[in-house]
Amino acid sequence: MFLDELPEFDRKVLEVLREPLETGEVHISRANHAVTYPARFQLIAAMNPCPCGYLGHPTRACRCTPDQITRYRTKLSGPFLDRLDIAIEVPAINENTLLAAPDGEDTATVRQRILQAWACAHARQNKPNGVLTTAEIDQWCTPDEAARAMLHTALQKLNLSARSYHRVLKLARTIADLAGSATIGAAHVAEAIQYRRGLG
């Protein structure tokens, strides 16, 4: 599911997504009935840096006040953001940089790497990394000593919640799988933490 301009959605609608994002299920209760439906999905969302969209733009000035920017960003609650795995800031670039950018990898190459990582996860634990339970994270996402030290520092400096901590570990496990590494090293944890810094 793709949600464009995320803060423009009603906050109640976004909050309702918390449960299926966490559990992969939707529970509906009425007077005499309660029903549970499977609802595992991939959420992809986009938003501007501010209401006018030009905060940090190299050539156009932002028209927003600090209060407007704060109100815009606080439309997304902490508990909702905590359930997202990755947040990547995509800054505006000038046309010279855009035109000079080299071609990226072709889709077939990327697809093959993803399939290999997927197969690795299924061979190890018979399910994708993203749906591991807390107990399974402890079993299958054990970092090495350097990575563990980095996680300890991140917990202290970034005030990661328990949910964020487990999401970092699952993400680091996936990064390690994509790199063909059997162990989760410091580089994998560092990359996973960087992908979550935008959620703070």
Salt bridges, closest charged atoms under 4 A:
GLU15 OE1 - ARG18 NH1 2.45
GLU19 OE2 - HIS27 NE2 3.16
GLU22 OE1 - ARG83 NE 3.66
GLU22 OE1 - ARG163 NE 2.92
GLU22 OE1 - ARG167 NH2 3.43
GLU25 OE1 - HIS27 NE2 3.58
ASP82 OD2 - ARG163 NH1 3.79
ASP82 OD1 - ARG196 NH2 3.56
ASP85 OD1 - ARG167 NH1 2.73
GLU105 OE1 - ARG113 NH2 2.98
GLU136 OE1 - LYS127 NZ 3.07
GLU145 OE2 - ARG148 NE 3.99
ASP177 OD2 - ARG124 NH2 2.83
ASP177 OD1 - ARG173 NH2 2.89
